[in-house]
Amino acid sequence: MNVDSIYRKLGEFMVSFQWLENRFREIGWLILDPKRTEWPPKSLRTESFSELIGKVQKIYSELINRIAPEDAEKRKRAFDAIVKETHSLRKYRNNLIHSAYIELKAGGEVLGLIRSNPRLKEDPISSELSWDQETLTEESFESGMKRMANIAIQLNLHYTQLIHWAPFDRVRDIKKSTRMD
């Protein structure tokens, strides 16, 4: 078992997730101040990540309604799907952050690494209490990283389109722009 590799992959996941959070913030800043009249921006800095993506989702939807491209509903649905998947990934990230990491050693060597979240969960049917634990391997974070990569690609497509549309006062030109197809 290469425990250093597992810790490195955990760190890579956390750093990548922070990039994702920042991309949502950058989208919000672009929508709120497309001409960059105030730099650095003071808005969208104190919200929790959940609050941040909710606010960005709202202002994105409002912008799309205002500029009304031909495929407005499709764009809003696509962004909503990104937000939904990001909330799911955020819960996974929070589970990782709030877990304890326990090294199982024998003979001075690490033989296993367990992630254990101490929050108790109650089974709705049996009322039994449980907590989340897993034995970590080098593959433990692959699924989360793939999900994050997909979110990042989709989010960047929206961000890039917003950059091309900015400063959003050319509504007539935007309505004629290419669709998301």
N, C-alpha and C positions, 0 to 999 in steps of 0.2 A: 504494500500500500504506500503510495506516494502522497502523504498528508500535505506536503507543501504545494503540490499541484492542485489538490482540492481547495485549499485556502486561496490559492491564486485564482482559480475559476470563480470562487465566491466573490472575491474582490473585483474581478472583471465584470461580473454580473452587476454588482453595486455601482461601479463607475459608469457602465453603459446605461444603467437605469437613470443615473443623474443626468446623462446627456439627453435622454428622452424627456425628462422633466424640463430641462432647459429649452428643448425644441418647442414644447407647448408654450412656454413663457415667451419665446421669440415670436411665435405666431401671434400671441396676444398683443405683444408690443407693436408688431407691424400693423395689426388691424387698428389699434387704438391711436397710433401716431405714425402713419405711413411716411410722413415727410421728415421724421426724426427731429422734430422741433425741440424736444427735450431729451438730452442725452447726458448721462445715462438715465433711462426711464426709472421712475419711482414706483410705478404701479406694478401689480402682480409679483411682489417680492415677499410678502409676509403670509400668504395663504398656504395652507397645507396643500399637498399635491392633489388630494381629492377636490378641494375647493378650487384650485387653480385650473384643473382640466374642466370642471363644471363651468367656470367663468369663461374660459376660452371657447368651449363648445357653444355657449350662449352668444358671445359676440361674433363668432364665426357664422352662426346661423343667421343672426341679424344682418351681418354684412352681405351674405349671399341673398337674403331677401331684398336688401336695398339695391344691390347691383343687378340682381335678377338675370343671371346668365341662362341660356336656353335649358341647360341641364341642372338647374338649381336644386331640385328635389333629390336628384341622384347624388349630387355633391354633398348635400346635408346628410343624407342616409349613409354615405361612405364615411363621413367624418364622425357621425354618431357611432358607427361600428368600430372605428378606431378608439373612440372614447370608451366604449363598452369593454373592448379587449384590454385597454390600458388599465381600467379599473380592476379587472381580473388579475392582471399582472402585478398591479400595485398591491393587491392583497397577498399575493405570493411573496413579493419583496418584503412586505411587512412581517410576514411569517418568518422569513429568513433573518431579518433584523432583530426580531424579538426572541429568537431562539438562543439557547445555550449550546455551545459546541463542546462536546465531551470526548476527549481522547482516551481510548482504551489501550492501556500499555501493559506489556509483559516483558520482562527481561530488558527493560530500558528501551524497548522498541514500540512504536505506535502500531498496533494491530488493527485498529478500527477507529472511525470517527463517527459520532452520532450527533445529529441535530435534534434538539428537543425544545419544543415550544411549551412553556409551563402553563399556558392558558388552558383551563379545563373547558371541554365541550360536553354538552349533554345530548345524548341520543334522544331525539324526539319521540321515539317509539318505546324504547325500553327504559328511558331515564338514566341509563348508565353513564357515568362520567369517564371521559378519556382525554388524552392529550396527544398532540401530534409529535411523532418521532420518526426519524428515518436514519438508516445507516447510509452515510455519504460515500460516493465513489467519484471517480473522475468524470463520470457521465451524468452525475446528478443534476447539473445545471444546463445540460444541452437543450432540453425542451424549452426552458425559460428563455434561453438566449435566442433560440429560433423564433419563438413568439415575439420577442422584443425586436428582432431584426425585421420581421414582417411589419410590425407596427411602425418602425422607424422608416422603412421604405415608403409606406402609404402616407405617413405624416409629412415626409419630405416632399412628396408629390404635391400635396396641398400647399405647403409652405412655398415651394417654387412657383406655383401658379399665382399665389398671392403676391409674390415679389414682382411678377410680370404685370399684374393688374394694378399694383400700387402706383399712385396714391389714391386710387378708388374714386376719383372725381371724374373719370372718363367713362361713365356708365355706358354710354352708347357703344364705345369701342369694346368694352368688356362683354356686353350682350352678344356681340358678333364673334367673340373669341371661340376657339375650338372647344369641342365638348370633351368629356372625360373618357370617351370610348376608347 
